[in-house]
């Protein structure tokens, strides 16, 4: 069964191609590749981020409050209507991220977004769904932004708590908000840039800290949805 509840710190870094290659040259000594990264290749992730008509969640998030939350629907690549997808809530307080998610089909997700009625499926985590449903109706929320990217992911051999993800080809759009449509849209990263995220509840391992220090790589507050929203707001001025 897929893990449905996560608690961890998540720190982001921007890498160049050289930084990424240097990391990949040593990472096999400490971490295992995610099974989705077959033959060392990236795998695709697509998301629908939900928000209010006035983009209330992302506006609040960009103000950097002590507490913030988001809801998104995730699939692994472009999927069919009967494929499994994940409806997730992410809450961040005092630097610690709590992620909760449940599973149903993409068609059930679309129907839920349209009608507001919780789907009846045996694979759904009913407790998590009730929590998400409360947030969905409290604001209320609807799909607002599509964000996709290609990912490399790794898990530390000696400490499964530590995970690294490295993303490229981050594409966004505010039309055609469907996970059964192909990935396309505005690119968020410059050519040769990769967004790395280090995830752990406890301290990061020393080898990783040393790598960051040697390469002079520093943390960034980059947010995929936040970056998309800034570009969107700028486009409204023209």
N, C-alpha and C positions, 0 to 999 in steps of 0.2 A: 504494500500500500504506500502511495506517495505521502511524504511528510506534508501535513496540512497546517502546522503551526511553527513559526520560527521566531526566535528572539536573538538579536545580534547587533553589533556595531557595523556600519557600512561606511567605508572611507573611499573616496574616488580620487583617481590620478589620471592625468593626460600623458600618454606615451607617444613618442615618435616611432617610426618604423625601426630605427636602430635600438631604441629602448626595448621594444617588443621582442626583437630578435635576440638581444642580450638575455632577456628573461627566459625566453624559450630554450636557450642554449643550456641553462642550468636547472630549469624547473623540474625536469625528470628525476633529478637527484632527491627531490623533496615531496613532489606532488604527483598524483595520478590524474590522468586526463579523464574528463567526463565521458561516459560511454557514447553520448551523442556526437562527440568529436571523432568520428571514424576516420582513421588514417591521418589524424592531425588536422583535419579540415574543420572549418567553422560549421555551426548549425544555425538555422534561422529561427528567430522569435518574432512574433507579431503581437501587438497589444492594441486594445481599444481603451483609452483613458476616459473615464466618466467625469462629468462636471455639471455645474448648473448653467442656465442660459447666460449668466453674467460671468462665468469662469471663476466662481467664488473660491473653489479649492486651490487652484493654482495661484490665484492672486494672494491668498493668505499664505501659501507656502513660500512665495518669493519674499514675503515680509520677514521670513526667518523666525517664526514664533517658537516658543519652547515645545509646543505640541502641534503636530500637523498630521493630516491623514489623506489618503487617496484610495480610489477604487479603480480597478482595471480588469479587463477580460484578456486572458493570455492564451495563445496557441503556439505550437511549435511548427512554424512555417505556415504556408497557405493550406487550409484544411477544408474538408467537405462539411456539409450541414450535420451529418451524423457523427462527426469526429469529437473526441474528448477535448474540452477546453477548461480553463481554470478561472474562476471568478475570485479575485483577491482583494483583500483590504490590507493596506500598509499604514501603520501608525508609528510616528516617531516622537519620542519624548526624551529629552535630556541625552540625546545622542544614541539611544538604543531603539532599534527598529523591531516592531512586532508585526509579523506578516501572518495572516490567516487566509486560507483558501479552501474552496470546495470545487467539486467537479460535476459537470453535466455536459450534454451535447451542445454544439453551437446553435442548433435550431432551438433548443430549450432556452438558451441564453437570449437569443433574439426575441423569442416570445415573451420572456420575462421583462425585457427592456420595454417592449411595446405595451404590455398589459399590466405590469406590476404584480402579477400573481406568481408565487413561488412554484417552480415546476415540481412535479411528483416523480422523483427518480430515486432508485435504491442506492445509487453510488454517492449521492449528495450527503455532505456533512451538515446535518440539520441545524446544529448549534451554531456553526460558523455562518450558515445561510441566514439564520435569524438575525445575527449581528449585522451582516452586510445589508440585509433587507431594511433594517432600522435606519442605517445611514442613507440608503438609497432614497427612502421616503422622507427623511428628515430634511434634506436639502431642497428639492429632489434632484436626482442625477440622471443624465442621459449620456450616451456616447458622444464625445466631442472631438477627439483627436486619435488618429491612427499613428502608431510609432512601431517601426520594425528595425531589426538589426541582425548582424551576423556575429556569432559568439564563439569564443574559446572559453572553456571552463575547466577548473582544476580543483582537486580536493587533496589536502595534505595527507601524506601517508601515515604519519604518526599521530595526527590530531584532526579528526574529521570535522572538528568545529571550524577550522580555517579553510576558507574557499576563496578562489580568485576567479573573476570573470573579466574577459577582455573583448570589447565590442568594437566593431567597425561598421561602415555602411549604414549609419543611422538615418532612416528616412521617415518623414512625417507628412501628414496631410490632414485636412479638415473636411474633405469630401470623400464619398465612397467608403463610409465607415463600416466596413465588413471584413471579417477575417477569412472569408472564402474568396476574397479578391486578391490579386497579386500584390506584392510589395512594390510600391513606388512612391515618389514624393520628393520633398525638399531635403537635401542633404544637410545634416547638422554639423558634421565634422569636415575639416579640411583634408585634402589628399595627404595620406601618410600619417594621419592621426588615429589613435586608438584610445578608447575610454576604458580604463581598468578600475575595477571595484574590488577592494579587499573586504572580506566579510568574516567576522568572528565575534563571539561573545566575550572571549578572554583576550589576552594580549596577542599581538601578531608575533610569529616566530622570528628569532634573531636573524636567520639567513635572509628573510624578506626585508627586515629593517636595514640590514647592511646593504642589500641591493639598492634600496631607495637612496640611501646615503651616498653610496659610491657614484650613482648615476645622477645625483642631485635632482631627484624627482620629488615634488612636493604635492600635498593634497590640494584638491580643488573642490569648489562647491557646485560644480557643473551638474545640472539636472536635465535629463532629456526633455521632459515635459516643460520644464521651466525655460529651456533654451528655445523650444518651439514657440512658446507663448510670447517671448520677447520678439521673435521674428514676425509672428502674426500681428502683434500690436504695432510694430514698425511699419508693416505693410499697409495698415489702415490709414497711415498718415499721408500716403501717396495716392 
